[in-house]
Amino acid sequence: MAAGNDQRGLIGALLAMAARTDTTGIIEQIDLPTLVVVGAEDTLTPLNLACELDARIDGSRLVMIPAAGHLPSLGTPEEFGTAVETLLEGLAAPS
């Protein structure tokens, strides 16, 4: 997937990621419905890190997608979409 992108765009994205601010110290301040999604085969941010993130965000929901890697929204879009839909349905106002 990366090979099909413009090199300047990839370089820009990598530079932006390298320069981003570390906000892990304020994770506990998140006060919004939060979905933590992790692929079971993710080696960059594995399940144990997703579990730690989930534990630090009050009321968050953790979804582990089997057979998915680091980008489950791209690799397993149906399963990812179902996780998002489930979260959103839970937010819908009662009729």
C-alpha distances in whole Angstrom, upper triangle without the diagonal:
4,5,6,7,11,12,15,13,11,15,16,14,15,18,19,18,20,23,23,26,27,28,29,32,33,31,34,35,32,34,32,31,28,25,24,21,20,18,20,18,17,18,17,19,21,24,26,25,24,28,29,27,29,32,32,32,35,34,30,29,27,24,23,20,21,18,16,14,13,11,14,13,10,11,14,15,18,20,18,20,23,23,23,26,28,28,29,32,33,34,35,39,41,43
4,5,5,9,9,12,10,8,11,13,11,12,15,16,15,17,20,20,24,25,26,27,31,31,30,33,34,32,34,32,31,28,26,24,22,20,19,22,19,17,18,16,19,21,24,27,25,24,28,29,27,29,32,32,32,35,35,31,30,28,26,24,22,23,20,18,15,14,13,16,15,12,13,17,18,21,22,21,22,26,25,25,28,30,30,30,33,35,35,36,40,43,45
4,6,8,8,12,11,9,12,15,14,14,17,19,18,20,23,23,27,28,30,31,34,35,33,37,38,35,38,36,35,32,30,28,25,24,22,24,22,20,20,19,22,24,27,30,28,28,32,32,31,33,36,36,35,39,38,35,33,31,29,28,25,26,23,20,18,17,16,19,19,15,16,20,20,24,25,24,25,29,29,28,31,33,33,34,37,38,38,40,43,46,48
4,7,9,12,11,10,13,15,14,16,19,19,20,22,24,25,28,29,31,32,36,36,34,38,38,36,38,36,35,32,30,28,26,25,23,26,23,22,23,22,24,26,29,32,30,29,33,34,32,33,37,37,36,39,39,35,34,32,30,28,26,26,24,21,19,18,17,19,18,15,16,19,19,23,25,23,24,28,28,27,30,32,32,33,35,37,37,39,42,45,46
4,6,9,7,7,10,12,11,13,15,16,17,19,21,22,25,27,28,30,33,33,32,36,36,33,36,34,33,30,28,27,25,24,23,26,24,22,23,21,23,26,29,31,29,28,32,33,31,32,36,35,34,37,37,34,33,31,29,28,26,27,25,22,20,18,16,19,18,15,17,20,20,24,25,23,24,28,28,27,29,32,32,32,35,36,36,37,41,44,45
4,5,5,7,9,10,11,13,14,16,17,19,20,21,25,27,29,31,34,34,33,37,37,35,37,35,35,32,31,30,28,27,27,29,27,25,25,23,26,28,31,34,31,31,34,35,33,35,38,37,36,39,39,36,35,34,32,31,30,31,29,25,23,21,20,22,21,19,21,24,23,27,29,26,27,31,31,30,32,35,34,34,37,39,38,40,43,46,47
4,5,5,6,8,10,11,12,14,15,16,18,20,24,26,28,30,33,33,33,36,37,35,37,36,36,33,32,30,28,28,27,29,27,25,24,22,25,28,31,33,30,30,34,34,32,34,37,36,36,39,40,36,36,34,33,32,30,31,29,26,23,21,20,23,23,20,22,25,25,29,30,28,29,33,32,31,34,36,36,36,39,41,40,41,45,48,50
4,5,5,6,9,10,10,12,14,15,16,18,22,24,27,29,32,32,32,35,35,34,36,35,35,32,31,30,29,28,28,31,29,26,26,23,26,29,32,34,31,31,34,34,32,34,37,36,35,39,39,36,36,34,34,33,32,33,31,28,25,23,21,25,24,22,24,27,27,30,31,29,30,34,33,31,34,37,36,36,39,40,39,41,44,47,49
4,5,5,6,9,10,10,12,14,15,16,20,22,24,26,29,29,29,33,32,30,33,31,31,29,28,27,26,25,25,28,26,24,24,21,23,26,29,31,28,28,32,32,29,31,34,33,32,36,36,33,32,31,30,30,29,30,28,25,22,20,18,21,20,18,21,24,23,27,28,25,26,30,29,28,30,33,32,32,35,37,36,37,40,43,45
4,5,5,6,9,10,11,12,14,15,19,21,23,25,28,28,28,31,32,30,33,31,31,28,27,25,24,23,23,26,24,21,21,18,20,23,26,28,26,25,29,29,27,29,32,31,31,34,35,31,31,29,29,28,27,28,26,23,20,17,16,20,19,17,19,22,22,26,27,24,26,29,28,27,30,32,31,32,35,36,35,37,41,44,46
4,5,5,6,9,10,11,12,14,18,20,23,24,27,28,28,32,32,30,33,32,33,30,29,27,26,25,25,28,26,23,22,19,21,25,28,29,26,27,31,30,28,31,33,32,32,35,36,33,33,31,31,30,29,31,29,25,22,19,19,23,22,20,22,26,26,29,30,27,29,32,31,30,33,35,34,34,38,39,38,40,43,46,48
4,5,5,6,9,10,11,12,16,18,21,23,26,26,26,30,29,28,31,30,30,28,27,26,25,25,26,29,27,24,23,20,22,25,28,29,26,26,30,29,27,30,32,31,30,34,34,31,32,30,30,30,29,31,30,26,23,20,19,23,21,20,23,26,25,29,30,27,28,31,30,28,31,34,32,32,36,37,35,38,40,44,46
4,5,5,6,9,10,11,14,16,18,20,23,24,23,27,27,25,28,27,27,24,24,22,22,21,22,25,23,20,20,17,18,22,25,26,23,23,26,26,24,26,29,27,27,30,31,28,28,27,26,26,26,27,26,23,20,16,15,19,18,17,20,22,22,26,26,23,24,28,26,25,28,30,29,29,33,33,32,34,37,41,43
4,5,5,6,9,10,14,15,18,19,22,23,23,27,27,26,29,28,29,26,25,23,22,21,22,24,22,19,18,15,17,20,23,25,22,22,26,25,23,26,28,27,27,31,32,28,29,27,27,26,26,27,26,22,19,16,16,20,19,18,20,23,24,27,27,24,26,29,28,27,30,32,30,31,34,35,34,37,40,43,45
4,5,5,6,9,12,15,17,19,22,23,23,27,27,26,29,29,30,27,27,25,25,24,25,27,26,22,21,18,19,23,26,27,23,24,28,26,24,27,30,28,28,31,33,30,31,29,29,29,29,31,29,26,23,19,19,23,22,22,24,27,27,30,30,27,29,32,30,29,32,34,32,33,36,37,36,38,41,44,47
4,5,5,6,10,12,15,17,20,20,20,24,24,23,26,25,26,24,24,22,22,22,24,27,25,22,21,18,18,22,25,26,22,22,26,25,22,25,27,25,25,29,30,27,28,27,27,27,27,30,29,25,22,18,18,21,21,21,23,26,25,29,28,25,27,30,28,26,30,31,29,30,33,34,32,35,37,41,43
4,5,5,9,10,13,15,18,18,18,22,22,21,24,24,25,22,21,20,20,19,20,23,22,18,18,14,15,18,21,22,18,19,22,21,19,22,24,22,23,26,27,24,25,24,24,24,24,27,26,22,19,15,16,19,19,19,21,23,23,27,26,23,25,28,26,24,28,29,27,28,32,32,31,34,36,40,42
4,6,9,10,13,15,18,19,19,23,24,23,27,27,27,25,24,22,22,22,23,25,24,20,19,15,16,20,23,23,19,21,24,22,20,24,26,24,24,28,30,27,28,26,27,26,27,29,28,25,21,18,18,22,22,22,24,26,27,30,29,26,28,31,29,28,31,33,30,32,35,35,34,37,40,43,46
4,7,9,12,15,17,18,19,22,22,22,26,26,27,25,25,23,24,24,25,28,27,23,22,18,19,22,25,25,21,22,25,23,21,25,26,24,24,28,30,27,28,27,28,28,29,31,31,27,24,20,21,24,24,24,26,29,29,32,31,28,30,32,30,29,32,34,31,32,36,35,34,37,39,43,45
4,7,9,12,14,15,15,19,19,18,22,22,23,21,21,20,21,21,23,26,25,21,21,17,17,20,23,23,19,19,22,21,18,21,23,21,21,24,26,23,25,24,25,26,27,29,29,26,23,19,19,22,22,23,25,27,26,30,29,25,27,30,27,26,29,30,28,28,32,32,30,33,36,39,42
4,6,9,11,11,13,16,16,16,20,20,22,20,21,20,21,22,24,27,26,23,22,18,18,21,23,22,18,19,22,19,17,20,21,19,19,22,24,22,24,24,26,26,28,30,31,27,24,21,21,24,24,25,27,29,28,31,30,27,28,30,28,26,30,30,27,28,32,31,30,33,35,38,41
4,6,8,9,10,14,14,15,18,19,21,19,20,18,20,20,22,25,25,21,20,17,15,18,20,19,15,16,19,16,14,17,18,15,16,20,22,20,22,22,24,24,26,28,29,26,23,20,20,23,23,25,27,28,28,31,29,26,28,30,26,25,29,29,26,28,31,30,29,32,34,37,41
4,5,6,7,10,10,11,15,16,18,16,17,16,18,19,22,24,25,21,21,18,16,19,20,19,15,15,17,15,12,15,16,13,13,16,19,17,20,20,22,23,25,28,29,26,24,20,21,23,23,25,27,27,27,30,28,24,26,28,25,23,27,27,24,25,28,27,26,29,31,34,37
4,5,5,9,10,11,15,16,17,15,16,14,17,17,20,22,23,20,19,16,14,16,17,15,12,13,14,11,9,12,13,10,11,14,17,15,18,17,20,21,23,26,27,24,22,19,20,22,22,25,26,27,27,29,27,24,26,27,24,23,26,26,23,25,28,26,26,29,31,34,37
4,6,8,9,11,14,17,19,17,19,17,20,21,24,25,26,23,23,20,17,19,20,18,15,15,16,13,11,14,14,10,12,14,18,17,20,20,23,24,27,29,31,28,26,23,24,25,26,28,30,30,30,32,30,27,29,30,26,25,29,28,25,27,30,28,27,30,32,35,38
4,5,5,8,11,13,16,14,17,16,19,21,24,26,27,24,24,21,19,21,21,19,16,16,17,14,11,13,13,10,10,12,15,15,18,19,22,23,26,29,31,28,26,23,24,25,25,28,29,30,29,31,29,26,27,28,25,24,27,26,23,24,27,25,24,27,29,32,35
4,5,6,9,11,13,11,13,12,16,17,21,23,24,21,22,19,16,18,17,16,13,13,13,11,8,10,10,7,6,9,12,11,14,15,18,20,23,26,27,25,23,21,21,22,22,25,27,26,26,28,26,22,24,25,21,20,23,23,19,21,24,22,21,25,26,29,33
4,6,8,11,13,12,14,14,17,19,23,24,26,24,24,22,19,20,19,17,15,14,14,11,9,10,9,5,5,7,11,11,14,15,19,21,24,27,29,27,26,23,24,24,25,28,29,29,28,30,27,24,26,26,22,21,24,23,20,21,24,22,21,24,26,28,32
4,6,9,12,12,15,15,19,21,25,27,29,26,27,24,21,23,22,21,18,17,17,15,12,13,12,9,8,9,12,12,16,17,21,23,26,29,31,29,28,25,25,26,25,29,30,30,29,30,28,25,26,27,23,22,24,23,20,21,24,21,20,23,24,27,30
4,6,9,8,12,12,16,19,22,25,27,24,25,23,20,21,20,20,17,15,16,14,11,11,12,9,6,8,10,9,13,15,18,21,23,27,29,26,25,23,22,23,22,25,27,27,26,27,25,22,22,23,20,18,20,20,16,17,20,18,16,20,21,24,27
4,7,8,12,14,18,20,24,26,29,26,28,26,23,24,22,22,20,18,18,17,14,13,13,11,8,7,8,9,13,16,19,22,24,28,30,28,28,25,25,24,23,27,29,28,26,27,25,22,23,23,19,18,20,19,15,16,18,16,14,17,18,21,24
4,6,10,12,15,19,22,25,27,25,27,25,22,23,22,22,20,17,18,17,14,13,14,13,9,9,8,8,11,14,17,20,22,26,28,26,26,24,22,22,21,24,26,25,23,24,22,19,19,19,16,14,16,15,12,12,15,13,11,14,15,18,22
4,7,10,13,17,20,22,25,23,26,24,21,22,20,21,19,16,16,17,14,12,14,13,9,9,7,6,8,11,14,17,19,23,25,23,24,22,21,20,18,22,24,22,21,21,19,16,16,16,13,11,13,12,8,9,12,10,8,12,14,16,20
4,6,10,13,17,19,22,20,22,20,17,18,16,17,15,12,13,14,10,9,11,11,8,9,7,5,6,9,11,14,16,20,22,20,20,18,17,16,16,19,21,20,18,19,17,14,15,15,11,10,13,12,8,10,13,11,11,14,17,19,23
4,6,10,13,16,18,17,19,18,15,16,14,15,14,10,12,13,10,8,12,12,10,11,9,6,5,6,7,11,13,16,19,16,17,15,14,13,13,16,18,16,15,16,13,11,12,12,8,8,11,10,7,10,13,12,12,15,18,20,24
4,7,10,13,15,13,16,15,11,12,10,12,10,7,8,10,8,6,10,11,9,12,11,7,6,5,6,8,11,14,16,14,14,13,12,11,12,16,16,15,15,16,13,11,13,13,10,10,13,13,10,13,16,15,16,19,22,24,27
4,7,10,12,11,14,13,10,11,9,12,11,7,10,12,10,9,13,14,13,15,14,10,8,6,5,6,7,11,13,10,11,10,9,8,9,12,13,11,12,13,10,8,11,11,8,9,13,12,11,14,16,16,17,20,24,26,28
4,6,8,7,10,10,8,7,6,10,9,6,9,12,11,11,14,15,15,18,17,13,11,8,6,5,6,9,10,8,8,7,8,7,10,12,12,11,13,14,11,9,13,14,11,13,16,15,15,18,20,20,21,24,27,29,32
4,5,5,9,10,9,8,7,11,11,9,12,15,14,14,17,19,19,21,20,17,14,11,9,6,5,6,7,4,5,6,7,6,9,11,9,9,12,13,10,10,13,14,12,14,17,17,17,20,22,22,24,26,30,31,34
4,6,9,11,10,7,7,10,12,10,12,15,15,15,18,20,20,23,22,18,16,12,10,6,6,5,6,6,6,9,11,9,13,14,12,11,14,15,12,12,16,16,14,17,20,19,19,23,24,24,26,29,32,33,36
4,6,9,9,7,9,12,13,12,14,17,17,18,20,22,23,25,25,21,19,15,13,10,9,7,6,5,5,7,10,10,13,14,11,12,15,17,14,14,18,19,17,19,22,22,22,25,27,27,29,31,35,36,39
4,6,6,5,7,10,10,10,13,15,15,16,19,20,21,24,23,20,18,14,13,10,10,10,9,7,4,5,8,9,12,13,11,12,15,17,15,14,18,19,17,19,22,22,22,24,27,27,28,31,34,36,39
4,6,5,9,10,10,11,14,15,16,17,20,21,22,25,25,22,21,17,16,13,13,13,12,10,7,7,11,12,16,16,14,16,19,21,19,18,21,23,21,22,25,25,25,28,30,30,31,34,37,39,42
4,6,10,11,9,11,14,14,14,17,19,19,20,24,24,21,20,17,17,14,15,16,15,12,9,7,10,12,15,15,15,17,19,22,20,18,21,23,21,22,25,25,24,27,30,29,30,33,36,39,41
4,7,8,6,7,10,11,10,13,15,16,17,20,21,17,17,14,14,12,13,14,14,12,9,7,10,12,14,16,15,16,18,21,18,16,20,21,18,19,23,23,21,24,27,26,27,30,33,35,38
4,6,6,7,9,10,11,13,15,16,17,20,21,17,16,13,12,10,12,12,13,11,9,8,12,12,15,17,16,16,19,21,18,16,20,21,18,20,23,22,22,25,27,26,27,30,34,35,38
4,5,5,6,9,10,10,12,14,15,18,18,15,13,10,10,8,10,11,12,11,11,11,13,13,16,18,17,16,19,20,17,16,19,19,16,18,21,20,19,23,25,24,25,28,31,33,36
4,5,5,6,9,10,11,13,15,17,18,15,14,11,12,11,14,15,16,15,14,14,16,16,19,21,20,20,22,23,20,19,22,22,19,21,24,23,21,25,27,25,27,30,33,34,38
4,5,5,6,9,10,11,13,16,17,14,14,11,13,12,15,16,17,16,14,12,15,16,18,20,20,20,22,23,20,18,22,22,19,20,23,22,21,24,26,25,26,29,32,34,37
4,5,5,6,9,10,11,14,14,11,10,8,9,9,12,14,16,14,13,11,13,13,15,18,18,17,19,20,17,15,18,18,15,16,20,18,17,20,22,21,22,25,28,30,33
4,5,5,6,9,10,12,13,10,10,7,10,10,13,15,17,16,16,15,17,16,18,21,21,20,21,22,19,17,20,20,16,18,21,19,17,21,23,21,22,26,28,30,33
4,5,5,6,9,12,13,11,12,10,13,13,17,19,21,19,18,17,18,19,21,23,23,23,24,25,22,20,23,23,19,20,23,22,19,23,25,23,24,27,30,31,35
4,5,5,7,10,11,9,10,9,12,13,16,19,21,18,17,15,17,17,18,21,22,21,22,23,20,18,20,21,17,17,21,19,17,20,22,21,21,25,27,29,32
4,5,5,8,8,6,7,6,10,11,15,18,20,18,18,17,18,17,18,21,22,21,21,22,19,17,19,19,15,15,18,17,14,17,20,17,18,22,24,26,29
4,6,7,9,8,9,9,13,14,18,20,23,21,21,20,21,21,22,25,25,24,25,26,22,20,23,22,18,19,22,20,17,20,22,20,20,24,26,27,31
4,6,9,9,11,11,15,17,20,23,25,23,23,21,22,22,23,26,26,26,26,27,24,22,24,24,20,20,23,21,18,21,23,21,21,24,26,28,32
4,6,6,9,10,14,16,20,23,25,23,23,21,21,21,21,24,25,25,24,25,22,20,21,21,17,17,20,18,15,17,20,17,17,21,22,25,28
4,6,9,11,15,18,21,24,27,25,25,24,24,23,23,27,28,27,26,27,24,21,23,22,18,18,20,18,15,17,19,16,16,19,21,22,26
4,7,10,13,16,19,23,26,24,25,23,23,22,22,26,27,25,24,24,21,19,20,19,15,15,17,15,12,14,15,12,13,16,18,19,23
4,7,10,13,16,19,22,20,21,20,19,18,18,22,23,21,21,21,18,16,17,16,13,13,15,13,10,13,15,12,13,16,18,20,24
4,7,10,13,16,19,18,19,18,18,16,16,20,20,18,18,18,15,13,14,13,10,10,13,10,8,12,13,11,12,16,19,20,23
4,7,10,13,16,14,15,15,15,13,15,18,18,16,17,17,13,12,14,13,9,11,14,12,10,14,16,14,16,19,22,23,26
4,6,10,13,11,13,13,13,11,12,15,15,13,14,13,10,9,11,10,7,10,12,10,10,14,15,14,16,19,23,24,27
4,6,9,9,10,11,12,9,12,15,13,12,13,13,10,9,13,12,9,12,15,14,14,17,18,18,20,23,26,27,30
4,7,6,9,10,10,7,10,12,10,8,10,10,7,8,11,10,9,12,14,14,15,18,19,19,21,24,27,28,31
4,5,9,12,12,9,13,14,11,9,12,12,9,11,14,13,12,16,18,17,18,21,22,22,25,27,30,31,34
4,7,10,11,9,12,12,9,8,12,13,10,12,15,15,15,18,20,20,21,24,25,25,28,30,33,34,36
4,7,7,5,9,9,6,6,10,11,9,10,13,14,13,15,18,18,19,22,23,24,26,28,31,33,35
4,6,6,10,9,7,9,12,14,12,12,15,17,15,17,20,21,21,23,25,26,27,30,33,35,37
4,6,9,9,8,10,12,15,14,12,15,17,16,17,20,21,20,22,25,25,26,29,32,35,37
4,5,6,6,8,9,13,12,10,13,15,14,14,17,19,18,20,23,24,24,27,30,32,35
4,5,5,5,7,9,8,6,10,12,11,12,15,16,16,18,20,21,22,24,28,30,32
4,6,6,5,8,8,5,7,10,10,10,13,15,15,16,18,20,21,22,26,28,30
4,6,5,9,10,8,10,13,14,14,16,18,19,19,22,24,24,26,29,32,33
4,6,9,9,9,11,14,14,15,17,19,20,21,23,25,26,27,31,33,35
4,6,6,6,9,10,11,12,14,16,17,19,20,22,23,25,28,30,32
4,6,5,6,8,10,10,12,14,15,16,18,20,21,22,26,28,29
4,5,5,6,9,10,10,12,14,15,16,18,20,21,24,26,27
4,5,5,6,9,10,11,13,14,15,17,19,20,24,25,27
4,5,5,6,9,10,11,13,14,16,17,19,23,24,26
4,5,5,6,8,10,10,12,14,15,16,20,22,24
4,5,5,6,9,10,10,12,14,15,19,20,22
4,6,5,6,9,10,11,13,15,18,20,22
4,5,5,6,9,10,11,13,16,18,21
4,5,5,6,9,10,11,14,16,18
4,5,5,6,9,10,14,15,17
4,6,5,7,9,13,14,17
4,5,5,6,10,12,15
4,5,5,9,10,12
4,6,8,9,12
4,6,9,12
4,6,9
4,6
4
